Structures are given as structure tokens and as C-alpha cells.
Amino acid sequence: MTDGSQEKANGATRWIGTRPVRPDGVDKVTGRARFGADVHLPNMLVGKVLRSPHAHARLKSIDTTRARSLPGVKAVVTRDDFEDLPSEFVPAGEMLVNYRDIVRNVMAREKVLYEGHPVAAVAAVGERAAKEALDLIEVGYEVLPHVMDVEEAMAPDAPLLHEDMITAGVEPAPETPSNVAKVVEFGHGDVEAGFAEADVMVEREFRTRPVHQGYIEPHSCVASFSEDGQAELWCTTQGHFIVRGHCAKLLGMEVSRLRVTASEIGGGFGGKTVVYLEPLALMLSRKSGNPVKMTMSREEVFRASGPAPGTCIRVRVGVRRDGRITAGEAELKYQAGAFQGSPVQLGCMCAFAPYDLENVKVTGYDVVANRPKATAYRAPGAPQSEFAVESVIDELAKAIGMDPVALRLKNAAKEGTRAAYGPTFGPVGLVETLEAAGAHEHYRARLAPGQGRGVASGFWFNIGGETCANLNLGEDGTIALVAGTPDIGGSRAALCLQAAEALGVDVETIRPLIADTSSLGYTFLTGGSRTAFASGMAVIEASKDMIGQLCERAAKIWDIPVDAVEWVEGEARPAGANAGEFESLPLADLAGLAGKTGGPIVGRAQINAQGAGPSFGTHVVDVDVDRETGRVEILRYTVIQDAGKAVHPDYVEGQMQGGAVQGIGWALNEEYVYDENGRLENPGFLDYRIPVCSDVPMIDTVIVEVPNPTHPYGVRGVGETPIIPPMAAIANAVEGALGIRFTDLPMSPPRVLKALDEARLPEAAD
Amino acid sequence: MARVIFTGSFRRYAGGEAEAEVEAANVRDLLAKLGERYPALAPHLDDGVALAIDGKIHQDALFSPIGPDSDVHLIPRIAGG
């Protein structure tokens, strides 16, 4: 028996690379798609959260007596309802999690650590009663000094968030606590020797502000606990198996007693890989005996769900006049928010990843502060560090009079390069993206006076992980594709295409769905740009499993050995003249005969996908700057990225465009504004300004395809890399337009005006 | 024997050694031997690390084979959004 999937890795494909209509499209444009808040159950209660008004305070008392006696209130939960869990880091999928921190983040215990930290939650018959009940909860706070920014938090006299936090990664271990949770180091070679060889050296310090993932759909869930201790949960999430694991732990349940269904998702970008409301809704449902729905307001999303961390980054890079980089060094300080675990390690690993360096050293600091716990946001940690490095690279190119693409090409990481974080790269496509950028008409187009052009590259690892998939063959030959990774970026289409390719059938015969946690084996979340790769690998394996069964059935029908059957273009055929002469059996015929030839046919796969291929990208952007208002206008933007193989190019281009747009927001406008008491002043999309259509031009895309040798069709993840280069590309373009190097983000109109004023002052003095 | 390369923080936990030769058939075997040889490294291995074996990253893959001439790098677990 043979199948055709492997042979197509480097050859012509029928479905991979095509652009069929998305399988979830009609439901979404007609309003049928059910998002997190669209689940309604009989006798459902409304759950609401009482949140801390203080950035840092000791919880002296919580009195819920009056709230519980309010008519319509069915349950109230506080810290006393959740068992305390010991401090212990345990692997949970890709992440190390500390349940001591998670239980404290979903419901404050000894202290509140940020404005918006949950203190209590109620379930009532309606929204009004729930809100009234919140007002009746009496909380005694002892307000403590707070600290918001990373450098202030690292100061010796800074207020301590966790009095028992001893910095890890330092020897000897400090004797006194601090807000620095961990110090990490990466690198190889001798940076000082490398700097001694440099003709030009640039050292700069950069600051980036926390930014929110900006998903349009707020967090929402419905929980329903039954009297026998079993529960169901519907929620908007990137990983319902992760939600199941966390909730079961926090509620002391066996995972098999909790069934979690992921709704359609209105954006996640990493921010929906954790739990906030879900354990509270389950506990309220357990106590009340009713289903409970909880939905965050936009304000709550901003005040209490995780941003990407703000940072302070110092970078030093040396280069010879011939363009060879001799050494790179960086120090990264990342805000973790209220609990440790910023993505500083990843930021360190990515900072110099685009470059082939003999001497490199990166040190990272994970620092807690009185803000919501930082959460993953597309390529967590990388946009900040690569913004800093790519800005310095641009400055070096100017200093030695070299084209910035040429400088990058001269030092670009390629197959065989020892990455700055250690391993040696396999086949990667940075050189190809740089060459495509240099050859693109955009890069050579003439700029008007006063406009600027910037270039920057970016790197992201991508991951694989635990993944299951089933292919259920219907009696008419159509197929239900069952996956466990919520579809946030078009994965259902990408998985159907890979199954159709492997099976040799029409993609329209495959209907995808995302199974709940009881209907499919454990599957890690949608994140790390893993789904098209890892779920794709699982779907291909499930296809092979199904093909094996189909060939066995054909062999039985023809009464020949199964080795004498081959699967070609969606049908079983005798493998060569010696097998005998039989009319081929298409999939639909075998499906119709399945009941009589051995029973239903289901292709299954359960894998731990390894060998995800890294993705590099290069962005080119043109800007104009209004010298009177300080507004930076994006005139033209081109994203070039290695996708390995674009399964559904529309979606790949969409990821590239979406990442660029989010990066534009990060670069130009997005920032949290806190008052002196640590209270957020702009918790809404009017004042926290993400880009809208009128802010951006059409984002042009160029897909480069350097196949990932691990995947049968060469697929690499594409979702995270495109958010990495925009900040540096835009800063480099603004520098080209104004001659002013911005090292603080965002480059918002007030900051640009201030910089222009400061630049004019010397002129005025002259 | 496989060559294990220590960089950054892992080098410090390995007593400053830049690399070590370890005979190991798979990831589980390698991690056990590294933990025995470098006690300060052991807790970090227990926390969960990823291994780059000949440039290909393996995470949560105890039985991934390691060749006699493989180059192995210890790196932190890789996450994503």
C-alpha cells in the first residue's frame, strides 16, 4: 500500500497553495457564528466581578453579607472559595505555570496587585441585580505604595509586590527580596574582543510601553455545573484544553468531569491563552446550581487582561567599515506585571536571531510591577527586543554609508548559522526575504522630499506540540475533519486543504469542526504559530491512517494482498499489472461499502509535532510626517515573509497584513495612560487608539517559500513574525524623514511634536 | 558521543563548562545524565527545557533520538501567542 502525500512535498500540488472560500465564512457574514457571549442556557445567571480600585493594597477584609442577602443574588465567591495552591512551576503545554500565581490572579488573596484585580464575584438573576450586589460588598484595603515601570520597580527602595521574591538566576542568590524575579543570559563568543575589532559602534537605550492585544471580542464564558459534580464550560479561548486543565486544578476537579467547548473567537493574538473569568463562572455555578454567564466589558479587558510588557532595552552593536558586524550586546528589562513570567527569555533569544554573529551577549530581567499580568501577544517578547536591535542596525548602516538591506544581507543568518541563542539553523529564508525586499519596486521607488523609508527584519521560532485530529468518513464519501485547535487565523481552511491534498479528494467534501475537550484527545492551544504546522501534520497522519484502512477494504473486495493496492487521486487502484485487473474504487464507493467490509472508517492521529521551522520576515515602509501635528502617515507598506509553503495564501497574506497593522499601532499610538494612583485613564478604544482602516494603506505582501523539511508540504508558521519588524521599520523611516531617531514608543503626535520642537531649538538659537 | 553545548545561563549552571560529551540514546537519557553530572543544572532541566538536536528543536519529546555525533543545545522552552 502506498499513499501520495510524501511524494508531493517538492512537487506539484492540487490543493496546497489554492484559495478556496473559507469554510466558516458564511456563518460569520450571516451572523450565525456563535462567539463567546452567544451561548444561552435555561435559568442562566449573570456573573459580575468586583475589582480593586487600587494598584497595590493589602486585603484586610471582605464582607459579602449584604450582597448575599440582596434579592436575586444566587452566589458570591471570594478568595475563601478557592483553595490556595503551592508555589510550583509546572509545564503546561509550552508554558511553565505557577498555580500559586494563577489562583491569585483570578481572585486576589493577601493583596491586590493592580487596579482591576478581582476581589469578589457574584451571580444574580440579571445584570442589574449583579451590579447592585457588587456595590454591597465591603472590602477593607490597606493601600500600599505602588510601582508601575520597570526601572522604578528595580530600584533598591521600590515597593515590593511579593515579599518572598528572591531573584533566580543570580549566584550567589540575593539575601533580600526584590521585584526582579529572574535574570537570564544568552550568548557566545567574546563581545569585548568583538567590539575592539569594530570601526563603528552604536549604543542606544530604548523604551516601549505595554500594549494590549486589542482583540475585538471581550473575554466571555458560560459555565454549568451539575449536581453530580460534572461541569460544562463554553468560552472564547485559544486553547480549551488549557482552560480545562487550569480550571480543573483551581476547582479541585478531575479533568474528565469538565467539558470545555471553544466558541468562535473574535481575535486572541496570545491574549486568550490564559484563564480569567472561567474559574469564577464555574465556582459561581457550582455554588448557585445555575448556569452562569460572565462577559468582560471593554474597560475590564483593559484593566485586567494581559498586555504585552513594557520594556527598557539597551543595545550595543559594533561593525567594521566593510559591513561585518563584530559584536552585539543587549540588556533587556521586561515588565511581567503583577506576577513573574514576562517573555523576556524569548525577547533575549530573538534579539539578534537575524544575524550571524561570532560574539553576542544578551541579559534579561523579568520584573514585576503593579499592572495586569503580562500575557502573550504575537511573538511574545520579540517585537520589543528586535525593535531595539533593528533600529541600531539602521543607524550603523547610515554610519558606514551602506544600504540597510545590504548590511543585513552581509550578516544574515542562514542555514548553518549558529543562532545567537545557541542552536544552528536549518534551512531558513531570511536571505530570500532580504533579496526580495531589495529587488522590490517599493524599495527602489522615489520618495518625495521630507518622506522617509525604513526597513527591518524579524525572526520567530514557531512551535509544534501535542495535537490530535480525526477524519470521520461519512457513508457518502464526505469527511468530517475534527481538530482541537481553535481557529483564530483560518486554520480550518488550511487543515481541509492539507487533508484534501493527502487524500486526493475535493476540498469541498471535507467539513471541519473544532471538537470539545471530551470528544478528542488532548490538543495544545492555538499559539506559537503552530496550528497550520502541527494540526496540519496531525491531519496528514490521520489521512494516511484513513488511506491505510481504505486500501485494506479494497484489498478485501478484490481479494488481493493489501500491498497490491495503491491510493492515487482519491481512489484505490491495483498497484501494477501483477495485482490483477480491477476497476478502481473511489473514496465514495468504499465509504458506501464500509458497513459491509468491516465497519466505519475513521482516520486518527495523535502526535507531538517536532521540528517547526522558524520564520523570518522583512518589512519596507514609507512614511510622511506632518510637521505641524506630529502625525506619522504610513504611505506605503510591504511585508515580505518566508511561509515555508503557503497552504492558503489568502490567510497567509492576512496574517502578514494583520501583524503589520498591529505593529503600526504599537509604533505610532498605543499606550496605557495611568494616573498617579496607578489607575488606568484610557480603558477604551476611543482613547487607547488601535489603527483603523483609514490609518493604514493597503499592505502589500510577498510570500517567500523556503520549505520546512520537517513538514510534508514544507509549512512554517506565519502568524507571529509579521508583528516584529514594524516598530523598527517605522522608526527607521521616521528617522529618514525627520533626521530624528526615536527610541521611545509610541511615536505618537505629542512625542513627535516634542522631538521636533527640541530639534528646532538649536536652529532657533543659531 | 553527542556534544552538548552550554551557553548563557546554562553554562553557569554547568559550572562554567562550554560543552560536554554525553553518551545518550534519546532526550530522556541525556537529561538524566546531565542532571547527574551537573547538580546545579538539574532543577532547570526539571522545570522543562527544549533541546535543539542538530539544529531541530525538540520540546516535550523524551524519546527523540540523539545520534552519536549529534550537537545538542539546551534552550528555554519556547512559547508563543
Boltz contact constraints between the chains, C-beta under 6 A:
constraints:
  - contact:
      token1: [A, 89]
      token2: [B, 47]
      max_distance: 6.0
  - contact:
      token1: [A, 91]
      token2: [B, 48]
      max_distance: 6.0
  - contact:
      token1: [A, 94]
      token2: [B, 79]
      max_distance: 6.0
  - contact:
      token1: [A, 95]
      token2: [B, 79]
      max_distance: 6.0
  - contact:
      token1: [A, 96]
      token2: [B, 48]
      max_distance: 6.0
  - contact:
      token1: [A, 169]
      token2: [B, 9]
      max_distance: 6.0
  - contact:
      token1: [A, 184]
      token2: [B, 9]
      max_distance: 6.0
  - contact:
      token1: [A, 185]
      token2: [B, 8]
      max_distance: 6.0
  - contact:
      token1: [A, 185]
      token2: [B, 9]
      max_distance: 6.0
  - contact:
      token1: [A, 186]
      token2: [B, 8]
      max_distance: 6.0
  - contact:
      token1: [A, 187]
      token2: [B, 8]
      max_distance: 6.0
  - contact:
      token1: [A, 188]
      token2: [B, 7]
      max_distance: 6.0
  - contact:
      token1: [A, 269]
      token2: [B, 81]
      max_distance: 6.0
  - contact:
      token1: [A, 270]
      token2: [B, 81]
      max_distance: 6.0
  - contact:
      token1: [A, 345]
      token2: [B, 76]
      max_distance: 6.0
  - contact:
      token1: [A, 376]
      token2: [B, 81]
      max_distance: 6.0
  - contact:
      token1: [A, 377]
      token2: [B, 81]
      max_distance: 6.0
  - contact:
      token1: [A, 378]
      token2: [B, 81]
      max_distance: 6.0
  - contact:
      token1: [A, 380]
      token2: [B, 81]
      max_distance: 6.0
  - contact:
      token1: [A, 422]
      token2: [B, 7]
      max_distance: 6.0
  - contact:
      token1: [A, 422]
      token2: [B, 73]
      max_distance: 6.0
  - contact:
      token1: [A, 422]
      token2: [B, 75]
      max_distance: 6.0
  - contact:
      token1: [A, 423]
      token2: [B, 52]
      max_distance: 6.0
  - contact:
      token1: [A, 423]
      token2: [B, 55]
      max_distance: 6.0
  - contact:
      token1: [A, 423]
      token2: [B, 73]
      max_distance: 6.0
  - contact:
      token1: [A, 424]
      token2: [B, 55]
      max_distance: 6.0
  - contact:
      token1: [A, 426]
      token2: [B, 55]
      max_distance: 6.0
  - contact:
      token1: [A, 461]
      token2: [B, 78]
      max_distance: 6.0
  - contact:
      token1: [A, 463]
      token2: [B, 78]
      max_distance: 6.0
  - contact:
      token1: [A, 463]
      token2: [B, 80]
      max_distance: 6.0
  - contact:
      token1: [A, 527]
      token2: [B, 80]
      max_distance: 6.0
  - contact:
      token1: [A, 527]
      token2: [B, 81]
      max_distance: 6.0
  - contact:
      token1: [A, 528]
      token2: [B, 80]
      max_distance: 6.0
  - contact:
      token1: [A, 529]
      token2: [B, 80]
      max_distance: 6.0
  - contact:
      token1: [A, 608]
      token2: [B, 61]
      max_distance: 6.0
  - contact:
      token1: [A, 610]
      token2: [B, 58]
      max_distance: 6.0
  - contact:
      token1: [A, 610]
      token2: [B, 61]
      max_distance: 6.0
  - contact:
      token1: [A, 611]
      token2: [B, 56]
      max_distance: 6.0
